Amino acid sequence: MTIEVRQLRKNFGSFAALDGVDLKVADGELLALLGPSGSGKTTLLRIIAGLDWPDTGEVTFDGENALSRGAGERHVGFVFQHYALFRHMSVFENVAFGLRVQPRRVRKSDAAIRARVKELLDLVQLDWLADRYPSQLSGGQRQRIALARALAIEPRILLLDEPFGALDAKVRKELRQWLRSLHEQIRMTSIFVTHDQEEALEVANRVVVMDKGKIEQMGTPNDVYDNPASAFVHGFIGESIELAVDVADGEVRIGGEALPLAAQGHASGPSKLFVRRHDMQVAPAGAGALQGAVTRVRSFGPVQRAEVLLARAKVAIEIDAPRDQDLRPGDQVGLSPRRYRIFAA
């Protein structure tokens, strides 16, 4: 199943939730819609599902007009952030629900329903919980049951809205890996919404970065991380240092001082220089493109995070360095970006 969206627009009063969105999702693709709150990603998902309608634009499934059909006619499975399981039903009956309420002409026999539910509980590796109720499950188990229920009706498309947002960090990471493995098994065209950049980069085949109702960039996880197309994408994906600089006659200046950095072809004028925290290399004082003093150091996991007050810019930045690099408050250091990008301010 391919999905194509053309010039989709949706306003809520004077607020443009979607502003001319064009998107094509390939058959069997696992696509992430990534962006901050209010970027339009959930509105786009709801319109594809048939839970909302655009003001203008087109949505097609395999070339056929999806907007001419209601939600129940689109054969879409939808997984919500807060599970939406029926508390009075067992796990088995929650998964079976969509099959039991189908019109009589297409409804499976009771034996076929039971076989389908068992197949899905095996798929999500929770067959041993069939007789329990939602209140007896962990958050991660509830979300897997919600996914099994969405798959029960054999949808052509699977849509997930912040599916792991209500879970703690450890469970989220486990379920991200599990969802990726599950998708490789079922190969169903799937779109999931998230504001968690790590989640999108780890799980998706392709990432669509949205802001203010528009698509800022789309590409593979490596594409959007390594080659951000705008200052917004660079600042939103990955932990970045952002410095105000001036470009003049091919030179990059900060605090009036020229830096030994290429201007990357940018025209003269106020600009922003972006560097990933881990791409800022620490050098002895006097070496490097920037000079500063370490004001604070915190260690966690395999890295240490140091706050450095830059001499010329008079701003404090945070960098990540290996734990075995001895940094202490008061140290004078030089800093050189291994990789950086410059965008017009």
C-alpha positions in Angstrom: 0.0 0.0 0.0 1.4 3.4 -1.0 0.2 6.6 0.5 0.4 10.0 -1.3 -0.5 13.4 0.2 -0.6 16.4 -2.1 -0.9 20.1 -1.0 -2.6 19.2 2.2 -3.9 22.3 4.2 -5.7 22.4 7.5 -6.5 25.4 9.6 -7.8 25.6 13.1 -9.1 29.2 13.1 -6.2 31.4 12.2 -3.7 28.6 13.1 -2.3 26.7 10.0 -1.8 23.2 11.3 -0.8 22.0 7.8 0.5 24.4 5.2 0.8 22.7 1.8 2.2 19.3 2.7 3.4 16.9 0.0 4.4 13.4 1.0 4.7 10.0 -0.5 5.0 6.8 1.6 6.3 3.7 -0.2 4.8 0.3 0.1 6.1 -1.5 3.2 7.9 1.6 4.5 8.2 2.5 8.2 8.1 6.3 8.2 8.5 8.6 11.2 6.9 12.0 11.4 9.2 14.0 13.7 8.7 17.4 15.1 7.9 19.6 18.1 4.4 20.0 19.5 2.3 22.0 17.1 4.3 21.1 14.0 1.3 19.3 12.4 2.5 15.7 12.6 -0.5 14.4 14.5 -3.0 16.4 12.3 -1.4 14.8 9.3 -1.7 11.3 10.8 -5.4 11.8 11.8 -6.2 13.0 8.2 -4.6 9.9 6.7 -6.6 7.8 9.2 -9.9 9.5 8.4 -10.3 10.9 11.9 -10.0 14.5 10.6 -10.5 16.2 7.2 -8.3 18.7 5.4 -9.5 22.1 4.1 -7.9 21.4 0.8 -5.6 18.8 -0.8 -5.6 15.1 -1.7 -4.8 11.8 0.1 -4.6 8.7 -2.0 -4.0 5.0 -1.1 -2.5 3.1 -4.1 -3.7 5.9 -6.3 -7.4 5.8 -5.1 -9.0 8.8 -3.4 -8.9 8.1 0.4 -10.9 11.3 1.3 -14.0 9.8 -0.3 -14.0 7.1 2.4 -14.7 7.3 6.1 -12.3 6.0 8.7 -14.0 2.6 8.9 -13.7 2.1 5.1 -9.9 2.9 4.9 -8.7 -0.4 6.6 -6.3 1.5 8.8 -5.0 0.2 12.1 -4.5 3.0 14.7 -2.4 2.8 17.9 -2.8 5.6 20.4 -0.4 6.9 23.0 -2.6 5.9 25.9 -3.5 2.4 24.7 -7.3 2.9 24.7 -7.9 -0.7 25.9 -11.2 -1.7 27.3 -10.7 -2.1 31.0 -13.6 -4.5 31.5 -12.4 -6.9 28.7 -9.6 -9.5 29.0 -6.5 -9.2 26.8 -8.0 -11.8 24.5 -11.3 -10.0 24.1 -9.5 -6.6 23.6 -7.6 -8.1 20.6 -10.8 -9.8 19.3 -13.0 -6.8 19.6 -12.4 -5.4 16.1 -13.2 -8.8 14.6 -16.4 -9.4 16.6 -18.0 -6.0 15.6 -17.4 -6.4 11.9 -20.6 -6.7 9.7 -22.0 -10.1 9.6 -21.3 -10.6 5.9 -17.5 -10.3 6.5 -17.3 -11.4 10.1 -15.1 -14.5 10.7 -16.4 -17.6 12.5 -15.7 -17.8 16.3 -13.0 -20.4 15.6 -11.3 -18.2 13.0 -11.4 -15.3 15.4 -9.8 -17.3 18.2 -7.1 -18.5 15.8 -6.4 -15.0 14.6 -6.2 -13.6 18.2 -3.8 -16.4 19.2 -1.7 -15.7 16.1 -1.4 -12.0 17.1 -0.7 -12.7 20.8 2.1 -15.0 19.7 3.4 -12.3 17.3 3.6 -9.7 20.2 5.0 -12.4 22.5 2.2 -12.1 25.1 0.1 -15.2 24.5 0.5 -16.1 28.2 -1.5 -13.0 29.2 -4.6 -13.8 27.2 -6.9 -14.1 30.3 -5.6 -11.1 32.2 -7.1 -7.6 32.2 -5.4 -4.3 31.2 -5.1 -3.2 34.8 -2.9 -6.3 35.4 -0.4 -5.4 32.7 2.7 -3.2 32.6 2.7 -0.1 30.3 4.8 -1.9 27.8 2.6 -4.9 27.7 -0.5 -2.7 27.3 1.0 -1.0 24.3 1.9 -4.3 22.6 -1.7 -5.5 23.2 -3.0 -2.2 21.6 -0.8 -3.0 18.6 -2.1 -6.5 18.4 -5.7 -5.2 18.4 -4.9 -2.7 15.7 -3.5 -5.6 13.5 -6.4 -7.9 14.2 -8.6 -6.4 11.4 -5.7 -7.0 8.9 -5.3 -3.3 8.1 -3.6 -2.2 4.9 -1.8 0.7 6.8 -0.6 0.9 10.4 -0.6 4.4 12.1 0.9 5.0 15.5 0.6 8.3 17.4 3.4 8.8 20.0 3.1 5.0 20.8 5.8 5.0 23.5 5.3 8.5 24.9 3.6 7.3 28.1 6.4 4.8 29.0 9.6 5.1 30.9 12.9 5.4 29.1 14.0 1.8 29.5 10.7 0.3 28.3 10.6 2.8 25.4 14.0 1.7 24.2 13.0 -2.0 24.4 9.8 -1.4 22.5 11.6 0.6 19.8 13.8 -2.3 19.1 10.8 -4.7 19.2 8.7 -2.5 16.8 11.6 -2.4 14.4 11.9 -6.2 14.4 8.1 -6.6 14.2 8.0 -4.4 11.1 10.6 -6.5 9.4 8.3 -9.5 9.9 5.0 -8.0 8.8 6.3 -5.4 6.2 3.2 -3.3 6.5 3.2 0.4 5.4 3.5 2.2 8.7 3.7 5.8 9.9 4.4 6.8 13.4 4.4 10.2 15.1 7.0 11.2 17.6 8.8 14.2 19.1 11.6 12.0 20.2 14.5 12.3 17.8 16.3 9.2 19.1 13.2 7.2 18.6 12.7 8.3 15.0 16.4 7.8 14.0 16.5 4.3 15.6 13.2 2.9 14.3 12.3 4.5 10.9 13.4 3.7 7.3 12.8 7.4 6.6 12.3 10.4 8.7 10.1 13.4 7.9 11.0 16.5 10.0 8.1 18.9 10.4 7.8 22.4 11.9 4.9 25.0 11.8 2.8 22.9 9.5 5.5 22.3 6.8 8.0 19.6 6.0 11.5 20.9 6.7 13.3 17.8 5.5 12.8 14.2 4.7 15.4 11.4 4.2 17.0 8.4 5.8 18.0 8.8 9.5 21.6 9.3 8.4 20.6 11.9 5.9 18.7 14.1 8.3 21.3 13.7 11.1 24.5 14.2 9.0 23.2 16.7 6.4 20.5 18.8 8.0 18.8 21.1 5.4 18.1 24.0 7.8 19.0 25.6 11.1 15.8 24.2 12.5 16.6 20.6 11.6 20.2 20.9 12.9 19.0 22.4 16.2 16.1 19.9 16.6 17.9 16.7 15.7 20.9 15.9 17.9 22.3 18.0 20.7 23.8 21.0 19.0 25.9 24.0 20.0 24.6 27.2 18.3 26.8 30.2 18.0 25.9 33.6 16.4 28.7 34.5 13.9 29.2 37.0 11.0 30.3 36.0 7.6 32.3 38.6 5.7 34.4 38.2 2.5 34.6 34.5 3.0 35.6 34.8 6.7 33.7 33.5 9.7 33.9 36.0 12.6 32.9 35.8 16.2 33.2 38.7 18.6 35.0 40.6 15.8 37.7 37.9 15.5 38.2 35.8 12.4 38.1 32.1 12.9 40.1 29.5 11.0 36.9 28.0 9.6 35.6 27.9 6.0 32.4 29.9 5.4 31.0 27.0 3.3 30.1 29.3 0.5 27.7 31.5 2.5 27.1 35.1 1.6 28.2 37.9 3.9 25.9 38.7 6.8 24.7 37.5 10.2 24.8 33.7 10.4 24.5 30.8 12.8 27.2 28.1 13.3 26.0 24.7 14.5 28.3 22.0 15.9 27.2 18.7 17.6 28.5 18.5 21.2 30.5 15.4 20.5 32.1 17.1 17.4 33.7 19.8 19.4 37.3 18.6 19.9 39.2 19.8 23.0 42.8 21.1 22.4 45.4 22.8 24.7 44.9 26.5 25.4 46.0 28.6 22.4 45.3 25.9 19.9 41.9 25.4 18.2 39.4 27.8 16.5 37.9 29.0 19.8 39.3 29.7 23.2 37.6 29.4 26.6 37.6 28.4 30.2 36.0 25.3 31.7 33.4 26.4 34.3 31.7 23.1 35.2 32.2 19.3 34.5 29.6 16.5 34.9 30.2 12.9 34.1 27.6 10.3 33.1 27.9 7.1 31.2 30.8 7.0 28.8 31.1 10.8 28.4 31.7 13.9 30.4 29.8 17.1 29.7 31.8 20.3 30.2 30.5 23.8 30.2 33.0 26.2 28.6 32.8 30.0 28.7 34.0 31.3 25.3 36.5 34.2 25.5 35.4 36.2 22.5 31.8 35.4 22.3 31.2 35.7 26.0 28.7 32.8 25.9 28.8 29.5 27.7 28.5 26.3 25.6 28.3 22.6 26.6 30.5 20.0 24.9 30.8 16.2 25.3 34.2 14.7 25.8 35.5 11.2 26.6 35.7 10.3 30.3 39.5 9.7 30.1 40.1 13.3 29.0 40.9 15.2 32.2 38.9 18.4 32.3 38.5 20.5 35.5 36.8 23.8 36.3 39.3 26.6 35.7 41.1 24.9 32.8 41.9 27.1 29.8 41.2 25.1 26.6 41.0 25.5 22.8 38.1 24.1 20.9 38.0 22.9 17.2 34.8 21.6 15.5 35.4 18.4 13.6 32.3 19.0 11.6 30.0 22.1 11.5 27.4 23.8 9.5 26.7 27.5 8.9 23.2 28.8 8.1 22.0 32.4 7.4 20.5 33.9 10.6 
